[in-house]
Amino acid sequence: MADLPTTPQPTGESGNIIYIWKFPVDRLYVKSLCSILKIAASFLSLIAFICCASGRSDNCDDSYSSTYNYFEFVSISAFITLMIFWLLYTLTLTSRLFFKLIPWKLVDLAYLILYIVLYLIADIVLAAQSCDKDSNRAGAAFGFFALFCLCANVFFAFREWQSSRHGGASSTVETNKTGEYNAERNLEQY
């Protein structure tokens, strides 16, 4: 019976993928700026949710409950969605056969823009209707910090998406010049 290695073994072209408990982890993505911004925005969203949820009181809920509910929905859904996207990229699920058909960089960019708009509305409304509670003000502040992280993430994700489109166009020209059809090279473009 062969012993399993206890240390992660790097595989792939340049050793960017390691296996932890038989799950492939992309070290290059984990160390990237987009990954760090995604993690920061998700945890800031969680802190904003906790701050807003802990500041609930009966005298303010009568007038501002829809404000608090909307902010809590935006912050916790942003936390969950960002963590799901981070796991998809970290565990290299976006490079699996079925998932290759989805333009992940464009989908990620669309979700980030959606959450920027939702956070902008929620933060402004919560900051205006904080009912003189410090926890709601803190929740709005952490929401604005998460919004700034999302804006930076959109900027870098857009640059990455733009560079991947230009890189794909040059490799398409090269494959057409040779005149050969290669299914693996064709799959790499998508």
Contact map, one row per residue, 1 for C-alpha under 8 A:
1110000000000000000000000000000000000000000000000000000000000000000000000000000000000000000000000000000000000000000000000000000000000000000000000000000000000000000000000000000000000000000000
1111000000000000000000000000000000000000000000000000000000000000000000000000000000000000000000000000000000000000000000000000000000000000000000000000000000000000000000000000000000000000000000
1111100000000000000000000000000000000000000000000000000000000000000000000000000000000000000000000000000000000000000000000000000000000000000000000000000000000000000000000000000000000000000000
0111110000000000000000000000000000000000000000000000000000000000000000000000000000000000000000000000000000000000000000000000000000000000000000000000000000000000000000000000000000000000000000
0011111110000000000000000000000000000000000000000000000000000000000000000000000000000000000000000000000000000000000000000000000000000000000000000000000000000000000000000000000000000000000000
0001111100000000000000000000000000000000000000000000000000000000000000000000000000000000000000000000000000000000000000000000000000000000000000000000000000000000000000000000000000000000000000
0000111110000000000000000000000000000000000000000000000000000000000000000000000000000000000000000000000000000000000000000000000000000000000000000000000000000000000000000000000000000000000000
0000111111000000011100000000000000000000000000000000000000000000000000000000000000000000000000000000000000000000000000000000000000000000000000000000000000000000000000000000000000000000000000
0000101111100000011000000000000000000000000000000000000000000000000000000000000000000000000000000000000000000000000000000000000000000000000000000000000000000000000000000000000000000000000000
0000000111110011111000000000000000000000000000000000000000000000000000000000000000000000000000000000000000000000000000000000000000000000000000000000000000000000000000000000000000000000000000
0000000011111111110000000000000000000000000000000000000000000000000000000000000000000000000000000000000000000000000000000000000000000000000000000000000000000000000000000000000000000000000000
0000000001111111100000000000000000000000000000000000000000000000000000000000000000000000000000000000000000000000000000000000000000000000000000000000000000000000000000000000000000000000000000
0000000000111111000000000000000000000000000000000000000000000000000000000000000000000000000000000000000000000000000000000000000000000000000000000000000000000000000000000000000000000000000000
0000000000111111000000000000000000000000000000000000000000000000000000000000000000000000000000000000000000000000000000000000000000000000000000000000000000000000000000000000000000000000000000
0000000001111111110000000000000000000000000000000000000000000000000000000000000000000000000000000000000000000000000000000000000000000000000000000000000000000000000000000000000000000000000000
0000000001111111110000000111000000000000000000000000000000000000000000000000000000000000000000000000000000000000000000000000000000000000000000000000000000000000000000000000000000000000000000
0000000001110011111000011111000000000000000000000000000000000000000000000000000000000000000000000000000000000000000000000000000000000000000000000000000000000000000000000000000000000000000000
0000000111100011111100011110000000000000000000000000000000000000000000000000000000000000000000000000000000000000000000000000000000000000000000000000000000000000000000000000000000000000000000
0000000111000000111111111000000000000000000000000000000000000000000000000000000000000000000000000000000000000000000000000000000000000000000000000000000000000000000000000000000000000000000000
0000000100000000011111111000000000000000000000000000000000000000000000000000000000000000000000000000000000000000000000000000000000000000000000000000000000000000000000000000000000000000000000
0000000000000000001111100000000000000000000000000000000000000000000000000000000000000000000000000000000000000000000000000000000000000000000000000000000000000000000000000000000000000000000000
0000000000000000001111110000000000000000000000000000000000000000000000000000000000000000000000000000000000000000000000000000000000000000000000000000000000000000000000000000000000000000000000
0000000000000000001111111000000000000000000000000000000000000000000000000000000000000000001000000000000000000000000000000000000000000000000000000000000000000000000000000000000000000000000000
0000000000000000111101111100000000000000000000000000000000000000000000000000000000000000001100000000000000000000000000000000000000000000000000000000000000000000000000000000000000000000000000
0000000000000000111100111110000000000000000000000000000000000000000000000000000000000000011100000000000000000000000000000000000000000000000000000000000000000000000000000000000000000000000000
0000000000000001110000011111110000000000000000000000000000000000000000000000000000000000111100000000000000000000000000000000000000000000000000000000000000000000000000000000000000000000000000
0000000000000001110000001111111000000000000000000000000000000000000000000000000000000000010000000000000000000000000000000000000000000000000000000000000000000000000000000000000000000000000000
0000000000000001100000000111111100000000000000000000000000000000000000000000000000000000000000000000000000000000000000000000000000000000000000000000000000000000000000000000000000000000000000
0000000000000000000000000111111101100000000000000000000000000000000000000000000000000000110000000000000000000000000000000000000000000000000000000000000000000000000000000000000000000000000000
0000000000000000000000000111111100110000000000000000000000000000000000000000000000000000010000000000000000000000000000000000000000000000000000000000000000000000000000000000000000000000000000
0000000000000000000000000011111110110000000000000000000000000000000000000000000000000000000000000000000000000000000000000000000000000000000000000000000000000000000000000000000000000000000000
0000000000000000000000000001111111110000000000000000000000000000000000000000000000000000000000000000000000000000000000000000000000000000000000000000000000000000000000000000000000000000000000
0000000000000000000000000000001111111000000000000000000000000000000000000000000000000000000000000000000000000000000000000000000000000000000000000000000000010000000000000000000000000000000000
0000000000000000000000000000100111111100000000000000000000000000000000000000000000000000000000000000000000000000000000000000000000000000000000000000000010011000000000000000000000000000000000
0000000000000000000000000000111111111110000000000000000000000000000000000000000000000100000000000000000000000000000000000000000000000000000000000000000000000000000000000000000000000000000000
0000000000000000000000000000011111111111000000000000000000000000000000000000000000000000000000000000000000000000000000000000000000000000000000000000000000000000000000000000000000000000000000
0000000000000000000000000000000011111111100000000000000000000000000000000000000000000000000000000000000000000000000000000000000000000000000000000000110110000000000000000000000000000000000000
0000000000000000000000000000000001111111110000000000000000000000000000000000000001100100000000000000000000000000000000000000000000000000000000000000110010000000000000000000000000000000000000
0000000000000000000000000000000000111111111000000000000000000000000000000000000001100100000000000000000000000000000000000000000000000000000000000000000000000000000000000000000000000000000000
0000000000000000000000000000000000011111111100000000000000000000000000000000000000000000000000000000000000000000000000000000000000000000000000000100100000000000000000000000000000000000000000
0000000000000000000000000000000000001111111110000000000000000000000000000000001001000000000000000000000000000000000000000000000000000000000000001110110000000000000000000000000000000000000000
0000000000000000000000000000000000000111111111000000000000000000000000000000011101100000000000000000000000000000000000000000000000000000000000000100000000000000000000000000000000000000000000
0000000000000000000000000000000000000011111111100000000000000000000000000000001000000000000000000000000000000000000000000000000000000000000000000000000000000000000000000000000000000000000000
0000000000000000000000000000000000000001111111110000000000000000000000000000000000000000000000000000000000000000000000000000000000000000000001101100000000000000000000000000000000000000000000
0000000000000000000000000000000000000000111111111000000000000000000000000011011000000000000000000000000000000000000000000000000000000000000001100100000000000000000000000000000000000000000000
0000000000000000000000000000000000000000011111111100000000000000000000000011001000000000000000000000000000000000000000000000000000000000000000000000000000000000000000000000000000000000000000
0000000000000000000000000000000000000000001111111110000000000000000000000000000000000000000000000000000000000000000000000000000000000000001001000000000000000000000000000000000000000000000000
0000000000000000000000000000000000000000000111111111000000000000000000000010000000000000000000000000000000000000000000000000000000000000011111100000000000000000000000000000000000000000000000
0000000000000000000000000000000000000000000011111111100000000000000000110011000000000000000000000000000000000000000000000000000000000000001000000000000000000000000000000000000000000000000000
0000000000000000000000000000000000000000000001111111110000000000000000000000000000000000000000000000000000000000000000000000000000000000001000000000000000000000000000000000000000000000000000
0000000000000000000000000000000000000000000000111111111000000000000000000000000000000000000000000000000000000000000000000000000000000011011000000000000000000000000000000000000000000000000000
0000000000000000000000000000000000000000000000011111111100000000000100110000000000000000000000000000000000000000000000000000000000000011011100000000000000000000000000000000000000000000000000
0000000000000000000000000000000000000000000000001111111100000000000100010000000000000000000000000000000000000000000000000000000000000000000000000000000000000000000000000000000000000000000000
0000000000000000000000000000000000000000000000000111111100000000000000000000000000000000000000000000000000000000000000000000000000000010000000000000000000000000000000000000000000000000000000
0000000000000000000000000000000000000000000000000011111110000000000000000000000000000000000000000000000000000000000000000000000000001111000000000000000000000000000000000000000000000000000000
0000000000000000000000000000000000000000000000000001111111011000000000000000000000000000000000000000000000000000000000000000000000000000000000000000000000000000000000000000000000000000000000
0000000000000000000000000000000000000000000000000000001111111000000000000000000000000000000000000000000000000000000000000000000000000000000000000000000000000000000000000000000000000000000000
0000000000000000000000000000000000000000000000000000000111111100000000000000000000000000000000000000000000000000000000000000000000000000000000000000000000000000000000000000000000000000000000
0000000000000000000000000000000000000000000000000000000011111110000000000000000000000000000000000000000000000000000000000000000000000000000000000000000000000000000000000000000000000000000000
0000000000000000000000000000000000000000000000000000000111111111100000000000000000000000000000000000000000000000000000000000000000100000000000000000000000000000000000000000000000000000000000
0000000000000000000000000000000000000000000000000000000111111111100000000000000000000000000000000000000000000000000000000000000000000000000000000000000000000000000000000000000000000000000000
0000000000000000000000000000000000000000000000000000000001111111100000000000000000000000000000000000000000000000000000000000000000000000000000000000000000000000000000000000000000000000000000
0000000000000000000000000000000000000000000000000000000000111111100000000000000000000000000000000000000000000000000000000000000000000000000000000000000000000000000000000000000000000000000000
0000000000000000000000000000000000000000000000000000000000011111111100000000000000000000000000000000000000000000000000000000000010100000000000000000000000000000000000000000000000000000000000
0000000000000000000000000000000000000000000000000000000000011111111110000000000000000000000000000000000000000000000000000000000000000000000000000000000000000000000000000000000000000000000000
0000000000000000000000000000000000000000000000000000000000000001111111000000000000000000000000000000000000000000000000000000000000000000000000000000000000000000000000000000000000000000000000
0000000000000000000000000000000000000000000000000000000000000001111111100000000000000000000000000000000000000000000000000100110010000000000000000000000000000000000000000000000000000000000000
0000000000000000000000000000000000000000000000000001100000000001111111110000000000000000000000000000000000000000000000000000010000000000000000000000000000000000000000000000000000000000000000
0000000000000000000000000000000000000000000000000000000000000000111111111000000000000000000000000000000000000000000000000000000000000000000000000000000000000000000000000000000000000000000000
0000000000000000000000000000000000000000000000000000000000000000011111111100000000000000000000000000000000000000000000000100000000000000000000000000000000000000000000000000000000000000000000
0000000000000000000000000000000000000000000000001001000000000000001111111110000000000000000000000000000000000000000000100110010000000000000000000000000000000000000000000000000000000000000000
0000000000000000000000000000000000000000000000001001100000000000000111111111000000000000000000000000000000000000000000000000000000000000000000000000000000000000000000000000000000000000000000
0000000000000000000000000000000000000000000000000000000000000000000011111111100000000000000000000000000000000000000000000000000000000000000000000000000000000000000000000000000000000000000000
0000000000000000000000000000000000000000000000000000000000000000000001111111110000000000000000000000000000000000001001100100000000000000000000000000000000000000000000000000000000000000000000
0000000000000000000000000000000000000000000011011000000000000000000000111111111000000000000000000000000000000000000000100000000000000000000000100000000000000000000000000000000000000000000000
0000000000000000000000000000000000000000000011001000000000000000000000011111111100000000000000000000000000000000000000000000000000000000000000000000000000000000000000000000000000000000000000
0000000000000000000000000000000000000000000000000000000000000000000000001111111110000000000000000000000000000000000000000000000000000000000000000000000000000000000000000000000000000000000000
0000000000000000000000000000000000000000010010000000000000000000000000000111111111000000000000000000000000000000001000000000000000000000000000000000000000000000000000000000000000000000000000
0000000000000000000000000000000000000000111011000000000000000000000000000011111111100000000000000000000000000000000000000000000000000000000000000000000000000000000000000000000000000000000000
0000000000000000000000000000000000000000010000000000000000000000000000000001111111110000000000000000000000000000000000000000000000000000000000000000000000000000000000000000000000000000000000
0000000000000000000000000000000000000000000000000000000000000000000000000000111111111000000000000000000000000000000000000000000000000000000000000000000000000000000000000000000000000000000000
0000000000000000000000000000000000000110110000000000000000000000000000000000011111111100000000000000000000000000000000000000000000000000000000000000000000000000000000000000000000000000000000
0000000000000000000000000000000000000110010000000000000000000000000000000000001111111110000000000000000000000000000000000000000000000000000000000000000000000000000000000000000000000000000000
0000000000000000000000000000000000000000000000000000000000000000000000000000000111111111000000000000000000000000000000000000000000000000000000000000000000000000000000000000000000000000000000
0000000000000000000000000000000000000000000000000000000000000000000000000000000011111111100000000000000000010000000000000000000000000000000000000000000000000000000000000000000000000000000000
0000000000000000000000000000000000100110000000000000000000000000000000000000000001111111110000000000000000000000000000000000000000000000000000000000000000000000000000000000000000000000000000
0000000000000000000000000000000000000000000000000000000000000000000000000000000000111111111000000000000000000000000000000000000000000000000000000000000000000000000000000000000000000000000000
0000000000000000000000000000000000000000000000000000000000000000000000000000000000011111111111000000000000000000000000000000000000000000000000000000000000000000000000000000000000000000000000
0000000000000000000000000100100000000000000000000000000000000000000000000000000000001111111111000000000000000000000000000000000000000000000000000000000000000000000000000000000000000000000000
0000000000000000000000001110110000000000000000000000000000000000000000000000000000000111111110000000000000000000000000000000000000000000000000000000000000000000000000000000000000000000000000
0000000000000000000000111100000000000000000000000000000000000000000000000000000000000011111110000000000000000000000000000000000000000000000000000000000000000000000000000000000000000000000000
0000000000000000000000011100000000000000000000000000000000000000000000000000000000000001111111110000000000000000000000000000000000000000000000000000000000000000000000000000000000000000000000
0000000000000000000000000000000000000000000000000000000000000000000000000000000000000001111111110010000000000000000000000000000000000000000000000000000000000000000000000000000000000000000000
0000000000000000000000000000000000000000000000000000000000000000000000000000000000000001100111110011000100000000000000000000000000000000000000000000000000000000000000000000000000000000000000
0000000000000000000000000000000000000000000000000000000000000000000000000000000000000000000111111011000000000000000000000000000000000000000000000000000000000000000000000000000000000000000000
0000000000000000000000000000000000000000000000000000000000000000000000000000000000000000000111111111000000000000000000000000000000000000000000000000000000000000000000000000000000000000000000
0000000000000000000000000000000000000000000000000000000000000000000000000000000000000000000000111111100000000000000000000000000000000000000000000000000000000000000000000000000000000000000000
0000000000000000000000000000000000000000000000000000000000000000000000000000000000000000000000011111100000000000000000000000000000000000000000000000000000000000000000000000000000000000000000
0000000000000000000000000000000000000000000000000000000000000000000000000000000000000000000011111111110000000000000000000000000000000000000000000000000000000000000000000000000000000000000000
0000000000000000000000000000000000000000000000000000000000000000000000000000000000000000000001111111111000000000000000000000000000000000000000000000000000000000000000000000000000000000000001
0000000000000000000000000000000000000000000000000000000000000000000000000000000000000000000000001111111000000000000000000000000000000000000000000000000000000000000000000000000000000000000001
0000000000000000000000000000000000000000000000000000000000000000000000000000000000000000000000000011111100000000000000000000000000000000000000000000000000000000000000000000000000000000000000
0000000000000000000000000000000000000000000000000000000000000000000000000000000000000000000000000001111111100000000000000000000000000000000000000000000000000000000000000000000000000000000001
0000000000000000000000000000000000000000000000000000000000000000000000000000000000000000000001000000011111110000000000000000000000000000000000000000000000000000000000000000000000000000000000
0000000000000000000000000000000000000000000000000000000000000000000000000000000000000000000000000000001111111000000000000000000000000000000000000000000000001000100000000000000000000000000000
0000000000000000000000000000000000000000000000000000000000000000000000000000000000000000000000000000001111111100000000000000000000000000000000000000000000000000100000000000000000000000000000
0000000000000000000000000000000000000000000000000000000000000000000000000000000000000000000000000000001111111110000000000000000000000000000000000000000000000000000000000000000000000000000000
0000000000000000000000000000000000000000000000000000000000000000000000000000000000001000000000000000000111111111000000000000000000000000000000000000000000001000000000000000000000000000000000
0000000000000000000000000000000000000000000000000000000000000000000000000000000000000000000000000000000011111111100000000000000000000000000000000000000001001100000000000000000000000000000000
0000000000000000000000000000000000000000000000000000000000000000000000000000000000000000000000000000000001111111110000000000000000000000000000000000000000000000000000000000000000000000000000
0000000000000000000000000000000000000000000000000000000000000000000000000000000000000000000000000000000000111111111000000000000000000000000000000000000000000000000000000000000000000000000000
0000000000000000000000000000000000000000000000000000000000000000000000000000000000000000000000000000000000011111111100000000000000000000000000000000011011000000000000000000000000000000000000
0000000000000000000000000000000000000000000000000000000000000000000000000000000000000000000000000000000000001111111110000000000000000000000000000000000001000000000000000000000000000000000000
0000000000000000000000000000000000000000000000000000000000000000000000000000000000000000000000000000000000000111111111000000000000000000000000000000000000000000000000000000000000000000000000
0000000000000000000000000000000000000000000000000000000000000000000000000100010000000000000000000000000000000011111111100000000000000000000000000000010000000000000000000000000000000000000000
0000000000000000000000000000000000000000000000000000000000000000000000000000000000000000000000000000000000000001111111110000000000000000000000000010011000000000000000000000000000000000000000
0000000000000000000000000000000000000000000000000000000000000000000000000000000000000000000000000000000000000000111111111000000000000000000000000000000000000000000000000000000000000000000000
0000000000000000000000000000000000000000000000000000000000000000000000000100000000000000000000000000000000000000011111111100000000000000000000000000000000000000000000000000000000000000000000
0000000000000000000000000000000000000000000000000000000000000000000000100110000000000000000000000000000000000000001111111110000000000000000000110010000000000000000000000000000000000000000000
0000000000000000000000000000000000000000000000000000000000000000000000000000000000000000000000000000000000000000000111111111000000000000000000010010000000000000000000000000000000000000000000
0000000000000000000000000000000000000000000000000000000000000000000000000000000000000000000000000000000000000000000011111111100000000000000000000000000000000000000000000000000000000000000000
0000000000000000000000000000000000000000000000000000000000000000001001100100000000000000000000000000000000000000000001111111110000000000000000000000000000000000000000000000000000000000000000
0000000000000000000000000000000000000000000000000000000000000000000000100000000000000000000000000000000000000000000000111111111000000000000110110000000000000000000000000000000000000000000000
0000000000000000000000000000000000000000000000000000000000000000000000000000000000000000000000000000000000000000000000011111111100000000000100000000000000000000000000000000000000000000000000
0000000000000000000000000000000000000000000000000000000000000000001000000000000000000000000000000000000000000000000000001111111110000000000000000000000000000000000000000000000000000000000000
0000000000000000000000000000000000000000000000000000000000000000001100100000000000000000000000000000000000000000000000000111111111000001100100000000000000000000000000000000000000000000000000
0000000000000000000000000000000000000000000000000000000000000000000000000000000000000000000000000000000000000000000000000011111111000001100100000000000000000000000000000000000000000000000000
0000000000000000000000000000000000000000000000000000000000000000000000000000000000000000000000000000000000000000000000000001111111000000000000000000000000000000000000000000000000000000000000
0000000000000000000000000000000000000000000000000000000000000001001000000000000000000000000000000000000000000000000000000000111111100000000000000000000000000000000000000000000000000000000000
0000000000000000000000000000000000000000000000000000000000000000000000000000000000000000000000000000000000000000000000000000011111111101100000000000000000000000000000000000000000000000000000
0000000000000000000000000000000000000000000000000000000000010001000000000000000000000000000000000000000000000000000000000000000011111001000000000000000000000000000000000000000000000000000000
0000000000000000000000000000000000000000000000000000000000000000000000000000000000000000000000000000000000000000000000000000000001111101100000000000000000000000000000000000000000000000000000
0000000000000000000000000000000000000000000000000000001000000000000000000000000000000000000000000000000000000000000000000000000001111111100000000000000000000000000000000000000000000000000000
0000000000000000000000000000000000000000000000000000001000000000000000000000000000000000000000000000000000000000000000000000000001011111110000000000000000000000000000000000000000000000000000
0000000000000000000000000000000000000000000000000011011000000000000000000000000000000000000000000000000000000000000000000000000000001111111000000000000000000000000000000000000000000000000000
0000000000000000000000000000000000000000000000000011001000000000000000000000000000000000000000000000000000000000000000000000011001111111111100000000000000000000000000000000000000000000000000
0000000000000000000000000000000000000000000000000000000000000000000000000000000000000000000000000000000000000000000000000000011001011111111110000000000000000000000000000000000000000000000000
0000000000000000000000000000000000000000000000010011000000000000000000000000000000000000000000000000000000000000000000000000000000000111111111000000000000000000000000000000000000000000000000
0000000000000000000000000000000000000000000000111111000000000000000000000000000000000000000000000000000000000000000000000000000000000011111111100000000000000000000000000000000000000000000000
0000000000000000000000000000000000000000000000010001000000000000000000000000000000000000000000000000000000000000000000000011011000000001111111110000000000000000000000000000000000000000000000
0000000000000000000000000000000000000000000000010000000000000000000000000000000000000000000000000000000000000000000000000010000000000000111111111000000000000000000000000000000000000000000000
0000000000000000000000000000000000000000000110110000000000000000000000000000000000000000000000000000000000000000000000000000000000000000011111111100000000000000000000000000000000000000000000
0000000000000000000000000000000000000000000110010000000000000000000000000010000000000000000000000000000000000000000000100010000000000000001111111110000000000000000000000000000000000000000000
0000000000000000000000000000000000000000000000000000000000000000000000000000000000000000000000000000000000000000000000110010000000000000000111111111000000000000000000000000000000000000000000
0000000000000000000000000000000000000000100100000000000000000000000000000000000000000000000000000000000000000000000000000000000000000000000011111111100000000000000000000000000000000000000000
0000000000000000000000000000000000000001110110000000000000000000000000000000000000000000000000000000000000000000000000000000000000000000000001111111110000000000000000000000000000000000000000
0000000000000000000000000000000000000000100000000000000000000000000000000000000000000000000000000000000000000000000100110000000000000000000000111111111000000000000000000000000000000000000000
0000000000000000000000000000000000000000000000000000000000000000000000000000000000000000000000000000000000000000000000000000000000000000000000011111111100000000000000000000000000000000000000
0000000000000000000000000000000000001101100000000000000000000000000000000000000000000000000000000000000000000000000000000000000000000000000000001111111110000000000000000000000000000000000000
0000000000000000000000000000000000001100100000000000000000000000000000000000000000000000000000000000000000000001001100000000000000000000000000000111111111000000000000000000000000000000000000
0000000000000000000000000000000000000000000000000000000000000000000000000000000000000000000000000000000000000001000100000000000000000000000000000011111111100000000000000000000000000000000000
0000000000000000000000000000000000001000000000000000000000000000000000000000000000000000000000000000000000000000000000000000000000000000000000000001111111110000000000000000000000000000000000
0000000000000000000000000000000001001100000000000000000000000000000000000000000000000000000000000000000000000001000000000000000000000000000000000000111111111000000000000000000000000000000000
0000000000000000000000000000000000000000000000000000000000000000000000000000000000000000000000000000000000001001100000000000000000000000000000000000011111111100000000000000000000000000000000
0000000000000000000000000000000000000000000000000000000000000000000000000000000000000000000000000000000000000000000000000000000000000000000000000000001111111110000000000000000000000000000000
0000000000000000000000000000000011000000000000000000000000000000000000000000000000000000000000000000000000000000000000000000000000000000000000000000000111111111000000000000000000000000000000
0000000000000000000000000000000001000000000000000000000000000000000000000000000000000000000000000000000010011000000000000000000000000000000000000000000011111111100000000000000000000000000000
0000000000000000000000000000000000000000000000000000000000000000000000000000000000000000000000000000000000001000000000000000000000000000000000000000000001111111110000000000000000000000000000
0000000000000000000000000000000000000000000000000000000000000000000000000000000000000000000000000000000000000000000000000000000000000000000000000000000000111111111000000000000000000000000000
0000000000000000000000000000000000000000000000000000000000000000000000000000000000000000000000000000000000000000000000000000000000000000000000000000000000011111111100000000000000000000000000
0000000000000000000000000000000000000000000000000000000000000000000000000000000000000000000000000000000011000000000000000000000000000000000000000000000000001111111110000000000000000000000000
0000000000000000000000000000000000000000000000000000000000000000000000000000000000000000000000000000000000000000000000000000000000000000000000000000000000000111111111000000000000000000000000
0000000000000000000000000000000000000000000000000000000000000000000000000000000000000000000000000000000000000000000000000000000000000000000000000000000000000011111111100000000000000000000000
0000000000000000000000000000000000000000000000000000000000000000000000000000000000000000000000000000000000000000000000000000000000000000000000000000000000000001111111110000000000000000000000
0000000000000000000000000000000000000000000000000000000000000000000000000000000000000000000000000000000000000000000000000000000000000000000000000000000000000000111111111000000000000000000000
0000000000000000000000000000000000000000000000000000000000000000000000000000000000000000000000000000000000000000000000000000000000000000000000000000000000000000011111111100000000000000000000
0000000000000000000000000000000000000000000000000000000000000000000000000000000000000000000000000000000000000000000000000000000000000000000000000000000000000000001111111110000000000000000000
0000000000000000000000000000000000000000000000000000000000000000000000000000000000000000000000000000000000000000000000000000000000000000000000000000000000000000000111111111000000000000000010
0000000000000000000000000000000000000000000000000000000000000000000000000000000000000000000000000000000000000000000000000000000000000000000000000000000000000000000011111111100000000000000000
0000000000000000000000000000000000000000000000000000000000000000000000000000000000000000000000000000000000000000000000000000000000000000000000000000000000000000000001111111110000000000000000
0000000000000000000000000000000000000000000000000000000000000000000000000000000000000000000000000000000000000000000000000000000000000000000000000000000000000000000000111111111000000000000000
0000000000000000000000000000000000000000000000000000000000000000000000000000000000000000000000000000000000000000000000000000000000000000000000000000000000000000000000011111111100000000000010
0000000000000000000000000000000000000000000000000000000000000000000000000000000000000000000000000000000000000000000000000000000000000000000000000000000000000000000000001111111110000000000000
0000000000000000000000000000000000000000000000000000000000000000000000000000000000000000000000000000000000000000000000000000000000000000000000000000000000000000000000000111111111000000000000
0000000000000000000000000000000000000000000000000000000000000000000000000000000000000000000000000000000000000000000000000000000000000000000000000000000000000000000000000011111111111000000000
0000000000000000000000000000000000000000000000000000000000000000000000000000000000000000000000000000000000000000000000000000000000000000000000000000000000000000000000000001111111110000000000
0000000000000000000000000000000000000000000000000000000000000000000000000000000000000000000000000000000000000000000000000000000000000000000000000000000000000000000000000000111111100000000000
0000000000000000000000000000000000000000000000000000000000000000000000000000000000000000000000000000000000000000000000000000000000000000000000000000000000000000000000000000011111110000000000
0000000000000000000000000000000000000000000000000000000000000000000000000000000000000000000000000000000000000000000000000000000000000000000000000000000000000000000000000000001111111000000000
0000000000000000000000000000000000000000000000000000000000000000000000000000000000000000000000000000000000000000000000000000000000000000000000000000000000000000000000000000001101111100000000
0000000000000000000000000000000000000000000000000000000000000000000000000000000000000000000000000000000000000000000000000000000000000000000000000000000000000000000000000000001000111110010000
0000000000000000000000000000000000000000000000000000000000000000000000000000000000000000000000000000000000000000000000000000000000000000000000000000000000000000000000000000000000011111110000
0000000000000000000000000000000000000000000000000000000000000000000000000000000000000000000000000000000000000000000000000000000000000000000000000000000000000000000000000000000000001111111000
0000000000000000000000000000000000000000000000000000000000000000000000000000000000000000000000000000000000000000000000000000000000000000000000000000000000000000000000000000000000000111111100
0000000000000000000000000000000000000000000000000000000000000000000000000000000000000000000000000000000000000000000000000000000000000000000000000000000000000000000000000000000000000111111110
0000000000000000000000000000000000000000000000000000000000000000000000000000000000000000000000000000000000000000000000000000000000000000000000000000000000000000000000000000000000001111111111
0000000000000000000000000000000000000000000000000000000000000000000000000000000000000000000000000000000000000000000000000000000000000000000000000000000000000000000000000000000000000011111111
0000000000000000000000000000000000000000000000000000000000000000000000000000000000000000000000000000000000000000000000000000000000000000000000000000000000000000000000000000000000000001111111
0000000000000000000000000000000000000000000000000000000000000000000000000000000000000000000000000000000000000000000000000000000000000000000000000000000000000000000000010001000000000000111111
0000000000000000000000000000000000000000000000000000000000000000000000000000000000000000000000000001101000000000000000000000000000000000000000000000000000000000000000000000000000000000011111
